[in-house]
């Protein structure tokens, strides 16, 4: 049991460092936690400059702990003010278009 707790703490600490690195690179960050089933919880990050990314924690509790350790401001949902900050580039637009029309980027 103690090994499980130590592993969870190490995982949360590693994720917190990654969140802090993202925030440093993007002039600050805000986020949202999204449960993705057995895979865990997705930590969606949105930088103050519009950059975005995500991390996956094995559990919701580890995701919450990592966000708290990193000082990440969390939103209940990914809409409104948070979604409006996201800036997409040509890669994202071409990928989304390819998926929608069945292009080669659809997989």
Secondary structure, 3 states (H helix, E strand, C coil): CHHHHHHHHHHHHHHHHHHHHHHHHCCCEEEEEEECHHHCEEEEEEECCCCEEEEEECCHHHHHHHHHHHCCEEECCCCHHHHHHCCCCHHHHHHHHHHHHCCHHHC
